[in-house]
């Protein structure tokens, strides 16, 4: 019997979702099951992004492409930095927690929360 992964099911259920925060910023979530590969051993392709009032992405976490000259696919797009930052994927619940922790930090830093 295969054990259900409710955290993964929840993340996958958010695919295509957009959430407008009270401050007007928008969170977009994409998460799809894909064939497991060496680059995506978890069999998941994801993109979680935060957009400002103008629609500009100011933060994101994804595994859509590899990092330059590195085998990692999981990474963060940090606002104000051109260089991608590797991210250690630990699971779907942790991914959501890590993303929203950074969103909260950004909003606090900008005086929006």
Number of C-alpha atoms within 10 A of each C-alpha: 3 4 5 8 9 11 14 16 12 13 18 19 14 14 16 12 12 15 12 13 10 9 12 14 19 20 20 18 23 18 21 17 13 13 11 12 10 10 15 18 10 16 14 18 20 23 19 22 23 26 17 14 11 9 11 12 18 16 20 22 24 23 21 15 13 16 16 10 6 8 11 18 21 23 21 21 19 16 14 8 8 8 12 17 15 18 17 13 16 9 12 21 14 13 19 15 12 14 19 16 11 15 18 13 14 17 13 11 10 9 9 13 11
